[in-house]
């Protein structure tokens, strides 16, 4: 009887060890931690030339690191409202919008601050359109409107979304692609002032859009963790994939797509022959609020709601999911 009881006990212990909770994965260590005095960094943007990295906070701070030296400049704090948008223009103008509707700008290299007149509604997306005769700034607002600002006037129109979440401008500058809070993607033609196509392949809010390097495709990602690749000309979904948590940031670099997520993982996806496959992931140990990738595709930067920007190497695969 005693021997039988011992066997049962050993079997039970074995099953507990096998089926019981496993230890969590040890988070990876970043290549570098870039410290600041801003307490809640939530937005990142890297300049087109790759020579400047900007971060914005939930407390109104805006910071710029000069790359590759990582020299820090504190460029602005005139508000305590959380940043809702941060973006560089092709000619080096940094824009930051916040939840109060304030829109601030800084021009490289001096980074002198100015404000831009716009409706006092939170700006959630921004693109720059280079017209033959003039430049246009297009702002997506949290109330669903799109503002077009140029040298002569400011115009507003409805986007077709309850709230605009992301925007892209086509390579030929003729088409605006916008994504919104109801999971729709809308293609709009400037010349004819009309909607070309509306797609509703996402079931929830779309968090981000990104062009492929050759601008023949784009990728969309949502809060359910769904990713879709679209043919830019046909405006049709060609493939998709899913991850286990919401996508909070998205970059298409060379032949790979990089996502950041609330579960703290950087995921690197390979794109070949219209197939999207997870190559590897990195557990950063912190929810990722925003992520950018250097043009080489080898380095990613993330912010996670604290005072630091973390730098990650994307060339050394970690354990895949």
KEVEXKOL-727372 format. One record per residue (C-alpha): x, y, z; residue number from 1; residue in three letters. Coordinates in nm, 3 decimals, always signed. Last residue first. Example, Ala and Ser with C-alpha at 12.3 -4.5 7.8 and 13.67 -1.06 7.14 Angstrom:
KEVEXKOL-727372
+1.367, -0.106, +0.714, 2, ser
+1.230, -0.450, +0.780, 1, ala
//
This chain:
KEVEXKOL-727372
+0.694, +3.258, -3.065, 321, unk
+1.043, +3.288, -3.201, 320, unk
+1.351, +3.282, -2.978, 319, unk
+1.586, +3.568, -3.062, 318, unk
+1.727, +3.633, -3.407, 317, unk
+2.035, +3.859, -3.424, 316, unk
+2.001, +4.124, -3.697, 315, unk
+1.725, +4.331, -3.533, 314, unk
+1.949, +4.490, -3.268, 313, unk
+1.747, +4.696, -3.024, 312, unk
+1.775, +5.055, -2.892, 311, unk
+1.571, +5.172, -2.595, 310, unk
+1.439, +5.524, -2.544, 309, unk
+1.401, +5.610, -2.177, 308, unk
+1.180, +5.818, -1.945, 307, unk
+0.895, +5.567, -1.904, 306, unk
+0.590, +5.493, -2.118, 305, unk
+0.746, +5.220, -2.329, 304, unk
+0.949, +5.382, -2.604, 303, unk
+1.121, +5.181, -2.878, 302, unk
+1.413, +5.214, -3.121, 301, unk
+1.494, +4.953, -3.385, 300, unk
+1.827, +4.880, -3.552, 299, unk
+1.924, +4.661, -3.848, 298, unk
+1.668, +4.772, -4.105, 297, unk
+1.931, +4.987, -4.275, 296, unk
+1.683, +5.277, -4.283, 295, unk
+1.665, +5.288, -3.902, 294, unk
+1.350, +5.138, -3.749, 293, unk
+1.084, +5.313, -3.540, 292, unk
+0.868, +5.191, -3.251, 291, unk
+0.593, +5.336, -3.033, 290, unk
+0.399, +5.244, -2.719, 289, unk
+0.573, +4.911, -2.661, 288, unk
+0.465, +4.741, -2.339, 287, unk
+0.775, +4.640, -2.142, 286, unk
+0.979, +4.319, -2.108, 285, unk
+1.154, +4.371, -2.442, 284, unk
+1.070, +4.020, -2.562, 283, unk
+1.225, +3.994, -2.909, 282, unk
+1.054, +3.807, -3.191, 281, unk
+1.163, +3.592, -3.483, 280, unk
+1.095, +3.524, -3.850, 279, unk
+0.713, +3.545, -3.846, 278, unk
+0.582, +3.478, -4.195, 277, unk
+0.398, +3.702, -4.445, 276, unk
+0.366, +3.559, -4.796, 275, unk
+0.321, +3.778, -5.102, 274, unk
+0.618, +3.612, -5.273, 273, unk
+0.843, +3.691, -4.975, 272, unk
+0.780, +3.919, -4.677, 271, unk
+0.960, +3.817, -4.357, 270, unk
+0.809, +3.929, -4.026, 269, unk
+1.006, +4.067, -3.730, 268, unk
+0.814, +4.091, -3.403, 267, unk
+0.914, +4.329, -3.124, 266, unk
+0.739, +4.204, -2.814, 265, unk
+0.629, +4.399, -2.508, 264, unk
+0.277, +4.255, -2.483, 263, unk
+0.147, +4.597, -2.594, 262, unk
+0.301, +4.538, -2.934, 261, unk
+0.568, +4.658, -3.176, 260, unk
+0.574, +4.537, -3.533, 259, unk
+0.856, +4.503, -3.787, 258, unk
+0.790, +4.413, -4.150, 257, unk
+1.072, +4.265, -4.356, 256, unk
+1.195, +4.275, -4.713, 255, unk
+1.348, +4.626, -4.693, 254, unk
+1.188, +4.800, -4.392, 253, unk
+0.812, +4.805, -4.340, 252, unk
+0.740, +4.963, -3.999, 251, unk
+0.446, +4.918, -3.758, 250, unk
+0.362, +5.025, -3.404, 249, unk
+0.093, +4.940, -3.146, 248, unk
-0.012, +4.603, -3.284, 247, unk
-0.249, +4.428, -3.044, 246, unk
-0.159, +4.085, -2.910, 245, unk
-0.128, +3.721, -3.022, 244, unk
-0.015, +3.788, -3.375, 243, unk
-0.198, +3.754, -3.703, 242, unk
-0.113, +3.718, -4.070, 241, unk
-0.236, +3.849, -4.401, 240, unk
-0.215, +3.821, -4.779, 239, unk
-0.316, +3.993, -5.102, 238, unk
-0.569, +4.252, -4.979, 237, unk
-0.698, +4.458, -5.272, 236, unk
-0.642, +4.823, -5.364, 235, unk
-0.560, +4.719, -5.723, 234, unk
-0.273, +4.968, -5.747, 233, unk
-0.148, +4.956, -5.388, 232, unk
-0.179, +4.577, -5.354, 231, unk
-0.252, +4.535, -4.985, 230, unk
-0.082, +4.344, -4.703, 229, unk
-0.297, +4.277, -4.396, 228, unk
-0.191, +4.235, -4.032, 227, unk
-0.426, +4.127, -3.750, 226, unk
-0.315, +4.176, -3.388, 225, unk
-0.667, +4.248, -3.262, 224, unk
-0.576, +4.616, -3.219, 223, unk
-0.508, +4.653, -3.591, 222, unk
-0.239, +4.640, -3.860, 221, unk
-0.219, +4.767, -4.217, 220, unk
+0.050, +4.697, -4.476, 219, unk
+0.110, +4.872, -4.805, 218, unk
+0.213, +4.754, -5.149, 217, unk
+0.370, +4.900, -5.464, 216, unk
+0.544, +5.173, -5.260, 215, unk
+0.892, +5.037, -5.346, 214, unk
+0.997, +5.022, -4.977, 213, unk
+0.654, +4.881, -4.878, 212, unk
+0.431, +5.151, -4.737, 211, unk
+0.311, +5.154, -4.375, 210, unk
-0.024, +5.183, -4.196, 209, unk
-0.098, +5.184, -3.822, 208, unk
-0.344, +5.120, -3.539, 207, unk
-0.652, +5.009, -3.729, 206, unk
-0.950, +4.989, -3.496, 205, unk
-1.146, +4.664, -3.513, 204, unk
-1.279, +4.402, -3.752, 203, unk
-1.028, +4.468, -4.030, 202, unk
-1.115, +4.375, -4.389, 201, unk
-1.335, +4.681, -4.437, 200, unk
-1.217, +4.832, -4.764, 199, unk
-1.333, +5.162, -4.915, 198, unk
-1.228, +5.257, -5.268, 197, unk
-1.179, +5.555, -5.496, 196, unk
-1.327, +5.827, -5.275, 195, unk
-1.354, +6.152, -5.466, 194, unk
-1.199, +6.495, -5.509, 193, unk
-1.120, +6.430, -5.876, 192, unk
-0.758, +6.542, -5.856, 191, unk
-0.709, +6.450, -5.489, 190, unk
-0.817, +6.085, -5.513, 189, unk
-0.909, +5.916, -5.182, 188, unk
-0.844, +5.554, -5.080, 187, unk
-1.024, +5.452, -4.758, 186, unk
-0.924, +5.178, -4.513, 185, unk
-1.190, +5.074, -4.261, 184, unk
-1.140, +4.920, -3.918, 183, unk
-1.393, +5.135, -3.731, 182, unk
-1.135, +5.366, -3.568, 181, unk
-0.978, +5.468, -3.894, 180, unk
-0.737, +5.419, -4.178, 179, unk
-0.645, +5.668, -4.450, 178, unk
-0.483, +5.633, -4.793, 177, unk
-0.441, +5.959, -4.985, 176, unk
-0.387, +5.941, -5.360, 175, unk
-0.227, +6.170, -5.619, 174, unk
+0.116, +6.231, -5.465, 173, unk
+0.281, +5.997, -5.722, 172, unk
+0.436, +5.796, -5.436, 171, unk
+0.101, +5.769, -5.260, 170, unk
+0.034, +5.956, -4.934, 169, unk
-0.025, +5.758, -4.615, 168, unk
-0.259, +5.813, -4.319, 167, unk
-0.327, +5.663, -3.975, 166, unk
-0.587, +5.680, -3.696, 165, unk
-0.864, +5.903, -3.830, 164, unk
-1.178, +5.899, -3.612, 163, unk
-1.540, +5.837, -3.707, 162, unk
-1.395, +5.758, -4.052, 161, unk
-1.530, +5.879, -4.388, 160, unk
-1.261, +6.148, -4.402, 159, unk
-1.488, +6.448, -4.371, 158, unk
-1.343, +6.768, -4.516, 157, unk
-1.150, +7.069, -4.393, 156, unk
-0.963, +7.342, -4.577, 155, unk
-0.683, +7.578, -4.477, 154, unk
-0.565, +7.838, -4.723, 153, unk
-0.288, +8.014, -4.916, 152, unk
+0.044, +7.856, -4.815, 151, unk
-0.101, +7.511, -4.767, 150, unk
-0.303, +7.332, -4.498, 149, unk
-0.539, +7.040, -4.562, 148, unk
-0.739, +6.925, -4.260, 147, unk
-0.898, +6.579, -4.249, 146, unk
-1.203, +6.522, -4.029, 145, unk
-1.287, +6.210, -3.827, 144, unk
-1.319, +6.365, -3.478, 143, unk
-0.970, +6.244, -3.377, 142, unk
-0.819, +6.447, -3.659, 141, unk
-0.608, +6.352, -3.960, 140, unk
-0.377, +6.633, -4.072, 139, unk
-0.261, +6.701, -4.426, 138, unk
+0.023, +6.947, -4.487, 137, unk
+0.051, +7.072, -4.843, 136, unk
+0.350, +7.196, -5.036, 135, unk
+0.321, +7.421, -5.339, 134, unk
+0.350, +7.453, -5.715, 133, unk
+0.409, +7.095, -5.827, 132, unk
+0.246, +6.963, -5.506, 131, unk
+0.450, +6.780, -5.242, 130, unk
+0.207, +6.626, -4.996, 129, unk
+0.309, +6.578, -4.632, 128, unk
+0.129, +6.333, -4.406, 127, unk
-0.009, +6.352, -4.050, 126, unk
-0.216, +6.139, -3.814, 125, unk
-0.384, +6.175, -3.472, 124, unk
-0.426, +6.551, -3.442, 123, unk
-0.642, +6.632, -3.138, 122, unk
-0.898, +6.903, -3.212, 121, unk
-0.828, +7.274, -3.180, 120, unk
-0.868, +7.328, -3.553, 119, unk
-0.531, +7.426, -3.706, 118, unk
-0.293, +7.720, -3.690, 117, unk
+0.064, +7.597, -3.670, 116, unk
+0.287, +7.682, -3.373, 115, unk
+0.658, +7.764, -3.372, 114, unk
+0.971, +7.622, -3.210, 113, unk
+1.328, +7.673, -3.327, 112, unk
+1.491, +7.339, -3.404, 111, unk
+1.814, +7.498, -3.535, 110, unk
+1.881, +7.219, -3.788, 109, unk
+1.602, +7.142, -3.858, 108, unk
+1.264, +7.310, -3.830, 107, unk
+1.049, +7.267, -3.519, 106, unk
+0.668, +7.250, -3.515, 105, unk
+0.380, +7.262, -3.264, 104, unk
+0.014, +7.170, -3.309, 103, unk
-0.215, +7.226, -3.009, 102, unk
-0.539, +7.028, -3.030, 101, unk
-0.565, +6.968, -2.654, 100, unk
-0.477, +6.598, -2.704, 99, unk
-0.139, +6.684, -2.852, 98, unk
+0.016, +6.737, -3.193, 97, unk
+0.388, +6.731, -3.267, 96, unk
+0.550, +6.824, -3.597, 95, unk
+0.921, +6.808, -3.688, 94, unk
+1.022, +6.984, -4.010, 93, unk
+1.324, +6.819, -4.174, 92, unk
+1.260, +6.853, -4.547, 91, unk
+1.084, +6.514, -4.583, 90, unk
+0.851, +6.605, -4.294, 89, unk
+0.907, +6.448, -3.952, 88, unk
+0.618, +6.312, -3.742, 87, unk
+0.477, +6.302, -3.390, 86, unk
+0.106, +6.259, -3.312, 85, unk
-0.113, +6.229, -2.999, 84, unk
+0.123, +6.384, -2.744, 83, unk
-0.030, +6.404, -2.398, 82, unk
-0.121, +6.753, -2.268, 81, unk
+0.108, +6.932, -2.022, 80, unk
+0.189, +7.211, -2.267, 79, unk
+0.473, +7.446, -2.353, 78, unk
+0.751, +7.188, -2.345, 77, unk
+0.998, +7.196, -2.631, 76, unk
+1.331, +7.111, -2.787, 75, unk
+1.524, +6.911, -2.528, 74, unk
+1.830, +6.805, -2.727, 73, unk
+2.010, +6.473, -2.676, 72, unk
+2.325, +6.355, -2.855, 71, unk
+2.278, +5.996, -2.980, 70, unk
+2.602, +6.015, -3.189, 69, unk
+2.447, +5.854, -3.498, 68, unk
+2.214, +6.037, -3.479, 67, unk
+2.112, +6.360, -3.306, 66, unk
+1.854, +6.283, -3.036, 65, unk
+1.548, +6.506, -3.026, 64, unk
+1.308, +6.558, -2.735, 63, unk
+0.950, +6.686, -2.706, 62, unk
+0.787, +6.710, -2.362, 61, unk
+0.412, +6.763, -2.328, 60, unk
+0.347, +6.537, -2.028, 59, unk
+0.233, +6.227, -2.219, 58, unk
+0.568, +6.237, -2.393, 57, unk
+0.731, +6.299, -2.727, 56, unk
+1.037, +6.142, -2.890, 55, unk
+1.240, +6.252, -3.192, 54, unk
+1.528, +6.070, -3.364, 53, unk
+1.753, +6.268, -3.596, 52, unk
+2.004, +6.183, -3.870, 51, unk
+1.804, +5.912, -4.047, 50, unk
+1.760, +6.126, -4.358, 49, unk
+1.384, +6.079, -4.349, 48, unk
+1.377, +6.177, -3.981, 47, unk
+1.288, +5.919, -3.715, 46, unk
+0.965, +5.943, -3.514, 45, unk
+0.875, +5.821, -3.165, 44, unk
+0.575, +5.866, -2.935, 43, unk
+0.496, +5.747, -2.578, 42, unk
+0.765, +5.886, -2.347, 41, unk
+0.630, +5.924, -1.992, 40, unk
+0.887, +6.072, -1.752, 39, unk
+1.087, +6.318, -1.959, 38, unk
+1.426, +6.362, -1.790, 37, unk
+1.603, +6.156, -2.057, 36, unk
+1.797, +5.832, -2.095, 35, unk
+1.904, +5.650, -2.412, 34, unk
+1.933, +5.282, -2.323, 33, unk
+2.160, +5.086, -2.556, 32, unk
+2.183, +4.742, -2.716, 31, unk
+1.869, +4.640, -2.532, 30, unk
+1.865, +4.338, -2.300, 29, unk
+1.617, +4.062, -2.374, 28, unk
+1.337, +3.976, -2.133, 27, unk
+1.365, +3.648, -1.941, 26, unk
+1.085, +3.420, -2.054, 25, unk
+0.827, +3.338, -1.786, 24, unk
+0.860, +3.024, -1.575, 23, unk
+0.611, +2.755, -1.661, 22, unk
+0.281, +2.698, -1.483, 21, unk
+0.192, +2.332, -1.416, 20, unk
+0.145, +2.065, -1.678, 19, unk
+0.482, +1.891, -1.668, 18, unk
+0.577, +1.974, -1.308, 17, unk
+0.224, +1.898, -1.186, 16, unk
+0.214, +1.576, -1.387, 15, unk
+0.544, +1.463, -1.235, 14, unk
+0.424, +1.546, -0.883, 13, unk
+0.108, +1.343, -0.943, 12, unk
+0.308, +1.050, -1.080, 11, unk
+0.542, +1.062, -0.781, 10, unk
+0.246, +1.069, -0.541, 9, unk
+0.078, +0.777, -0.714, 8, unk
+0.402, +0.578, -0.700, 7, unk
+0.448, +0.660, -0.329, 6, unk
+0.090, +0.551, -0.258, 5, unk
+0.150, +0.222, -0.434, 4, unk
+0.465, +0.162, -0.226, 3, unk
+0.277, +0.241, +0.094, 2, unk
+0.000, +0.000, +0.000, 1, unk
//
